[in-house]
Structure formats: structure tokens, C-alpha cells
């Protein structure tokens, strides 16, 4: 087929990759009045389940993008639990169950413990198969987004003024697009990353896995011990994708068998311990990694999501870290394109997000080691009948409970990350930032996510923040100097006055300058000096190092 060249199109931002991260970035840019083009080489959204948990921080960010309700509409019902159960097999015995609240219970806990330590949104159990169509509809209805499925990225050339990308349609037609910025959200095998020559740091091929995604209503087998999000054993993990008829089994396969020779039916039978009715939807081998890109971009080209970091699924940090990438980069691109973002603003993306990528890689690896430690407890005695087996199973259950399940309890990882070395944060050297990976401790130290408080109407305080920067004033009057400094930079600044006692208990009597991604850029009891105010605003917008 002859390949043609069509006229070059101009667009402010080209997003390569139409997964959750790319679509979230497109949504963010559009809501900030920035036109963009999104291209995805596949003709449709994914058929592969990939992730199955959207954590509390991602749900806060989706709420900010007015997507939380639409996403929850396709998720597991809100009264279903998030339990994780270790079993011998689905036909055997339950050894230990880690119990976690449903979304409904989470909402009550958030209201009752209104001390800044709780998230603004509960987590969400949902497959990526369900998430992507919702995000796709959101970008396809955005007038500022040109979303194109079935269009592949081939190559790029970048210079001081912009980036020229070569694209290829499903029909083989080649076209070129000129953009001010390009973002590679094109997955673990990122072609954008390859074009930039950026390497990966870490451990590849951590383990070999086989995924069997299937449909079955045999709940008498699959939910024999009651409803649970994950059923786990030494053989693998069964994920209840919708608690009804869609399931995913992740297992190892026998080393003597090549991946293409694996019989998915035998894997299902081995995990269940019996035969049952099912329909296999997708079955394939896959290899998880623990890798982070050596850089998150060069000049006008950036990486986000799996293009920048790849993790073992333990902890669910893959897509969730990528959503954080998109919401960090989105406002910065928009600020630069609208003229009030300075030359150092986009450089801060690597300084802020790569350390988080490394931190989450380490956490994912630790969680995988915990699973391996529990799997090592499995021995033939666990399936023995009678009193001998009962004693062995009881002992194993106690050990499992003692080892714990940090991968589903690490709220310090999810909510407590801080941009401690960011050049656009007014850091406070010597101030300690809580770093417990399990426990989130609220603080307002610059660089952290602003703690959440539920307001009298039941909504999180995040709903009261402006779409750009917010000057939150708790028990003190707004700083006229900061307001004037923002105006001089043409920075949209919303002023939020909060004098209620419950707010002052959490935030203290002070001013917080809060960024569009809900992170604190600066804090102080006052700011009356115009020079200090000017320097503060300049720094947060990347005009000063």
C-alpha cells in the first residue's frame, strides 16, 4: 500500500498513549483550556484487566477532574468489601482473612475521624477494562481534545521551539504533527522513551506470570469462603473483578513448560482444586518489572505512567503513580502555555515525580517479598485431614496475620509523599516530614499534599480550592502582598477563608499556598513584605531557582 504524507498539523500538546494516564492528562489539559491531541495505536480501549484498585489519592484527583462519580458507576458496588484472604485452595481451607471496609464504610470513617488523617475519597475496586471506556468518553466529549484511536507514534524530532512527531494510521498513512510539548504515556515498551534514548534503572523480569481472565458464575466455588477482593495462595492470586462473573487469576507456570504451552484450564483447576464452569476471555504470559526511567524527559518531551516506571502489581502502584504523574505535569504544561509558568516549571516535573517513582518501586518490591514470605509457609501439612491439619492451618493463620498485609495498608505511601527537593516548593530545611509508609500523618510542610477535612456539607475541603492556585487562610487574614504578587504574574489565585475551629485544629493559624494538584507550595503565619511575596510566587511558578 502506498504511504502518503498529509499536511502537518499544529497542536500545543501531543499525548502518545490512550491508557488511563494519557487520558487523565488530556482531561486535565482540556479543563485548563489547553488544546491537545491524544493518539493510541490500539483501535479500542484495553481488553486486559491490568489494574484492579484505584487508591484513595487517585480518587481524590479524579474527583478534582469531575470523574469520580462516573468511574464509581462502573466499579464494584459500594457496599462490597476489600478483603484479602489467604487459602489453601478454593476447595480447601481459609487460613487468614485481612478485612477491609467497603466504600460505604469508608465514607462513614472519613466523616467520623475528621482530623486531617483521612482521604477525601475512598478507594475503588474496578478493572482497567471498565475504567478506560469511562475516561475515553470523557476525552471524546472534550472539544479541546482530538482523541484518535488506531493511530501509532513512529518517531520524533525536537528542537528549541517544539517537537515534530511522525504518526502512522491503521491504513498505513503517515502524517506529521508539530507540537510545543510531547508526552509519552505509551507504556512499558515506550517508543517515546526509546526515541529519547532514556534507559531504565532497576530489576527487569522479576518473575514470570500467567494471567487467565475469565467469566464464570460458579460463585459456590469462587466465593466459597464469602466475598473477597483477592483470594491468595502459594499458587497465585484470584482477583474478583466485579464480585459477580468476571475474575482474573495470576499464577506462575511450571518452569519446564514454555509460556505458549501453558494450559490455562489446568491453572484454573489447580487453584480451585476442582472443576467448574467458566469461559476464558484472555490468557497470556506476562513479566513484571521493578524499573524507573533514568529521566522523566528531555527538553520538550516527557514520560509519564508505565513509560516512566514499571512495578510488580503488589500495592497497586502502577496506574496510581501514573495518575499522580499526569496531574503534576498537566497544570505545569498549561501554566507555561498560558504564559505565567516560568522556564523552571517544567524542569520540576522530573525533580518531583522521579523520587516518587523510586519510592513506590521500593514499596512494591517490599510487598512482593511479604507475599513470598507467606507463600513459604505453605507445606503439605496444611492440606492434611484431621487434628494434625487443623493445628498446622491454625499456626499458619497466626503467622500470616503477624506478617501482615502492608500492600493494602500503606497510606503513608499513598497520601504522605512529599516533593522535598522540588525547586518550585518553598521548602523548610530541617523540618521533619513524616515518612512512615504505613501510617499517614497529616502535616502542612511545603511539598506535601494538603491534609483533607470534611466540611459541614459533607464534602472534602478540596472541593473549595480553586482550579489553579489557592491561598487558604486559616484563622488569619489573606496576605494582600501575595494576592498582588500573583496578579502581577497573571496567576489565577483563589482566596479561601476558613475560621472554623475544626479547620484551625488541623491546619493551625496560618496561610497555605496550595497548588492545582493540592500540594502545599508555601506556608506562613503572614506575608506582608511585597518582596518576599513576589519571590514566593516567582519560585512556585518556576521563575526562580
N, C-alpha and C positions, 0 to 999 in steps of 0.2 A: 504494500500500500504506500502510495506517495505521501511523504510527510510535508506539510505546509507550514509556513511561518505567517502568523497573523500579526496585526499591528500591536505595538507594545502598549500595555495598559499601565496607568499610574494609580497607585494606591498608597496611603500613608503607612499601613502595616499589612504585611503578608504573614499569615499564620499557616505553617505547614503541619498538618495533622489535625484530624477531626475527632479525636477522642475527648474524654471529659475535660482534660486540661486545656486543649486548644479551644474547645467551645466555651469554657468558662472565661478564658482570656478575651475571646471575641465579644461575649456578652458584656464584660466589664468595659471594654473599649467603647462599645456602642453606647452604653449608658453614660459615658463621658464625652459623647458627641464626636467620637473618632471613627472615621470610616476604615474598614478593613476587609481583606479578602481571606477566606479560610479555604484551604484545599485539602482533600483527603483522598488518598489513592484508592481506597476501597469504595465500592459502589453504594454500600449501605452501612449502617451502624453495626457494631460487632455482634457476632453470634456467640462469642466466647464469654463466659461469666467473669473471668479475671478477678475483680474485687467483689467483696460481699459486705463491706462495712464502710459507711461514711461516718467519720468520727465527729465528735462534738465541735471541734474547731472548724472543720469543713462545713458543717451545718450552719454555724454562725455566719460564715462567709457566703453560703448560698442564700441565707436569709437576707443578707445585705444586697444581694443581686435579685431579690424578689423571686427566688426559685424554690424556696424550702417547701412551700405547700404543694407545688406541682410534683416535686420529687417524692414527697411523702405519700402522695396519692397512688404511686406505683410500688411503694415499699411494702414490707411485711406489715400486717395490721398492728396498730399502735399498742394493743393490749398483749402482744406476744413477747415472751421473754428473750433474753440474750444469753441463755445458759450455755455453758460448755461442759460436756460430760465425757469422762474417760470410761471406756468399757472394754471388756474382753473381746466381745463381738456383739453384733445386734441380736444374736441368738443366745448370747451368754449372759454375763452379769455386768451391772453398772458398778464401777469401783469408786468413783467420786464425782460429784457434780459441783461445779462452781456456778453459783446462782447470781444472776444479774437482772436489774429491773427492766421492765418494759418501758416504752416511750411514755405511756400514761403515768407510770410510777415515777419516771424521771421528772416529768413536769411537776408533780407534787413535791419531790425532793428539792427541785430548784426553787420553788416558791417558799418552802419551809426553811431552807438553810440559806437565807438571803444575806450572806456575809462576804460576798465577793469571790468565794471559792468555787462557785458553781458556774457551769457554762450558760450561755444564752440560749442554747438549743440542745435537746437530747440527741444522742447518736441515731443512726438509721440503718436498719438491716435491709439491704437491697442489692441486687445483682447489677453489674455494669450493663448487662443486656437490657435492663429496664431503665437505667439512668440515661443512657445515650439517646434514645428517642426523645425523651423529655428535653434534654439540652439541645438536640437537633432542632426541635420545633421552636425553641426559644431564639436560636440564632437565625433560623429561616424566616422568622417573622420580624426580625430587626431590620429596618430599612437601611441601616448603616453597615450591615454585614452582607457581603456577597459570599455565600456559602456554596461550595462546589464539591460534591462527592464524585468519585471516579476520575479525579484529576491528580496526577502524580507529580511530585517535585523531582526534577532531574539534577539541577546544578545551580550555582550562584556565582556571581562576581560582585565584590563590594569595593567601594571607593569612599572618599571622604564625604561625598554628598548623598550617597544612597546605596541601594543594593539592586542588582538586576538578577532576577530568578528565571530559570527556564523550566517550564511546566509541560507536561505531556498528557493529553486526554486519552480516554479509553480507546478512541478511534485512531490514535497514533499521531494526532495533530500536535505540533509543537508551538508553544507561544511563550512570549517573554513578558514579564511583569516587572515594572520598576517601582520600588517602594523605598520609603525613608528608613524603615526598620523591618527586619525579618525575624520571626520567632519559630524555632524548630521544636514542635511538640509531637514529633514523629516517632516516638517510641524507642525501645532499647537498641534497635539497629539503625538509629537515626542517620539518614543520609545527610541532613544538615550538619550534624556533628562531624561526619566524615569529610564533608567539603571543607570544613574549617580546620581539619587535621587535629582536632582535640581528642586526646586519649582518655582512657578510663583508669581510675585508680581503685584497687581493691581486689576482691576474690571473685573470679568467674567460675561457673559450673560448680556451685556449692554442693549440689546434689542433683540427681536425676529423678524426675517425677513423671507420673502419668495421670492425666485428667480424664475422667469419664463423667460427662454431663448428660443427665438422663431425666426422663419423665416417668413417674410412677405414682400410683395412688395406693400402693401397698403400705399404708401407714401402720398396719398391725406389725410390720417388720421394721420399717424405717423410724417409727416413733414408739417402739415397744416400751421404752422407759419414760414416755411422755415427750412433750415438745421440748426441743433444744435447738439452739442455733448450730452448734458443732457437736458431733459425736466423734471422739478421737480414740485411737488405739495405737499400738506399735505398728500396725499395718498401714495406717493413714488417717485421713480426716474426711468425714462426711459432712457437707455443708447443706443445711436446709435453706434453699434459696427463697422459698415462699411459704414454707410450712404446710404445703398442700400437695403439689405434684411435681415440682422441679427441684432437682438435687444435683450436687456435684461431689464426686469422690476423687480425692487426691491421694495417690499411693505411690510407693516405689514399685519397680517391676523387677522380676528375677534377673540377676546380672548376666545369666547365661543366655538371655533372650534379647535380641535386638529390638529397639522400640517398635519397628514396623511389624514385629512378630508377636507383640503383646495381644492377648485375648482379653478385651475389656470385660467380657462376660465372666471370665474366671476371677477377675479382680473384684467385681461386684459380689459374686458368690462368696469369695473368700472373706470379704469384710463383713457381709451379712451373716455368714455361717449357715445359709440356707438358700434355696431357690425362691425367687419371687418374680412377679411380672414387672416389666419395665420396657421403655423404648429409649435406646441410646440416641442422643441428639448430636453430640460432638465427642470425639475421643481422640486424644493425641498426646504425644510425649512433649515435655517442656523442661527447660532448665533454668532454675532461679539463680540469681547472681547477687553479690554484695558489691556494687560498683558505684562510684561517683565520678562524674566528669572532672577532668583536671581544671577546667574553667567552665563557667556558665555562659560564655560568649566571647566574641571578639568584635570590637568596634560596634557596628550597627546590627550585628546578628547575635541572637540569644538562644539559649536552650532552656527548656522547661519540661517538667514531668519526667517520664522514663528516658527521654533523651539526655537528661542531666543526672539521673540516679536510678538505680535498679536494686530492688530489695527482695529478700525472701518474703513471702506473704505474712509471716508471723508479725503481728502487731498492726497489720493493715496500713503500713506507712506509704505504700507506693502512690496510689492516686491521691491520697490525702495530702501528702507532701507536695504533690504537683498542683493541687488546688491552691495551696499557700504560695507556690511559685507564681501562679497566674495572677493572684490578687496583689502580690508585691510588685510585679512587673507592669501590670495593667495601668495603675494610676501614674506610674513614673513615665511610661511612654506617652500617656495622654497629657501630662503636665508639660513635657518637653515639646510635644507637637502643638500645644496651645500657647506656648511661648513663655510661661512663667517657671518652667523647670530649667535648672541650670545645667552647665556642662558636666557636673559631677554626679548628677542624679542617677543616670542610668548605670554608671560605674558602681553604684552602691548595691545594685542587684546581686552581683557576684559576692560582694562582701557580706551581704545579709543572708542570702539563701544557701550558698555553698556550705557554710558551717552547719546549718540546719540539716542539709543533706548528709553530711558526715555523721552528725549526731544521731540521726534516725537510722543510718546504716548500722551503726554500732548497736543501737537498741534492737533492731531486727535480728542481728546476729545473736545477741544475748537471749532473745526469746526462743530462737531456734535451738539453742543449747539447752534451754529448760525443757523443751519438748523431747529432746534426745535423752535427757536425764530421766524423764518419766518413762519413756519407751524402754529404757534399760531395766526398769523394774519388772518388765514382763518376763514370765518364765512358765514352764508347763504346770507348775503348782496352781496357777491362777485359774486353770480350767479343770482342776481335779474335783471330783464329786465329794460330797460329804463334809465332815468336820475339818479335815485337812485342808480342803479347798477353801472353806469358809474362813479359816484363820488366815490363809495366805492372801485372800482377797481383802479381808479387813485390814491387814497390815499394809498392803499396797495402797489402799484408800487413804490411810493415815499419812503415808509417805507423800502421796500426790498432793493432799491438802497442805502439807507442810512445805513442799516445794513451791506451791502456789501457781498462779496464772497471770504473771505480770503483764503479758502481752495484751490483755484486755482490761488492765487496771492502771496503765501508765499515763495518768492525767497530767503529770509533770512534763512528759514528752509532748503530749497533745496541746496543752494550754500554756505551759511555762517556758517556752522557748523565747530567747531574747537576742536582739541584734546588738550584742555587746561591743562589737568592733566596727560598727557602721559609721562611715564618715558623715552621714546626714542625721545622726542622732546626737543630741546634746548629752553625751554620757557623763556620768558622775564617777570618776576614778576613785576606787577604794570602797565604793558602795557595794555591799554583797547582794547578789541576786539569788534567790532560792533555786537550787538545781536538783532537787530530789526527783528522779524520773517517775516515781510512783505518785507522789503527792504534789498537787498544785497548791502553791502558797501565793495568795494574791499580793501584789505589790505594784507600785506605780513608778518604779525606777525607769527612767527613759530607756527605750529599747524593747520593753515588754509589751505584750497585749494588755490593753486596759482591762482591769477586772470588771466583771459584769454584776450589775444589781438589777433586780426585778422592780419595776416601778409600780405605782399604785394601781395602774390599769392592767397589770399582769404581763406587760411587755418588757423586754430587756432594755436597759439604758442605751444599748447600741442603736435602737430604733430612733433615738433622739439626736444622734450625731448627724452632722451634715454630710453631703456626698463627697466633699473634699475635706479640708482640714476643719477641726472643731476646737475652739477654745472653751474648755469645760471649766467652770468657775464654781468651786465647792466652798461655800461659806465665806467667800471673798468676792470683791467686785472685779469685773473684767479689767484687763490691762488695756488702757487706751493706746499705749505705746505699741503693743503687739498688734492691735487691730489696725493701727495706722501703718505699721510696717508691712503687714500683709497686703493692705490696699496699694501701697507703693509698688509691690511686686505683682499686682493684679491677681493675687491668690484669693480664690473664694474661701472665706472664713466664716463659719457659723459659730455664734456665741451661745453656749448653753449654760444657764444659771441653775445651780442646784443647791438649795439651802436646807433640804430636809435632813433631819438628824441621822436617818439611816444611810444617807449618802456620805455625810461627813464622817461617820464611823468607818466607812470603807476607804474613802479617798483622802480623808484629812481635810484641813482647811488650806486649800491651795489651788493653783491653776494647773491644768494639764493641757498641753497642746497635743491633740490626737490626730494622727494621720488618717487618710482614707481607708487604710487596711486595719484600723482600730489599734494600732500600736502607738505608744506614747513617744513623742519626739522630744519633748521638753517638759519640765515641771518646775514650779517655784511658788513661793508664797506671794510674790508680787513681781512686777516688771515695769518699773516707772521710767527707766533710763531709755530714751529713744535709740541710743547707740547699741545697747545690749539687745533691745527688741529687734532692731534691724539685723544684727549679727545672727540672732536666733532664727529668724525667718529665712535669712540667706542660707544658713547652714542646712536647714531642713529641706530646702529646695535644691541643694547641690550647687549653690553659687560660691561656697567657700569650702576649703578642705578642712 
